[in-house]
Amino acid sequence: MNWLIVTYITYLIISVGLTVWVARTLHKSGRIFLVDNFLGNEPLADAVNHLLVVGFYLINIGYVTLALKYGARAENAQEALESISTKVGLVLLVLGGMHFFNLYVFTKMRKRGLLHKQPPPVAPQGFVAPPVLR
């Protein structure tokens, strides 16, 4: 049995499956978060949500395919399982890192957006003339 081919196919099935599942979950659950971030502008939130999913697929599927050839060659079942677990673990770390980076960016955007909703600061109660310089 060619353990290298089995390792590659198993890795691709698991990694692409995880990427699709995470992307669908984030797309579905992230819509509410994005609508809130964009202050109720649903068309903009939906467009950004779709673009995020496309970028998510491009980055993760690209990483999965590039990482396919890296690592030790699997010569037996144990090495195949170790290789698969290492590669899938790295894919999961990349997926998690991207997720938290997106949350960070959108939380910063939300804070900035909420500042525009705030009432103006208290009006001044007086005026102080600048000192006259001689």
HELIX and SHEET records of a PDB file:
HELIX    1   1 TRP A    3  ASN A   37  1                                  35    
HELIX    2   2 GLU A   42  ALA A   67  1                                  26    
HELIX    3   3 ALA A   77  LYS A  117  1                                  41    
END                                                                             
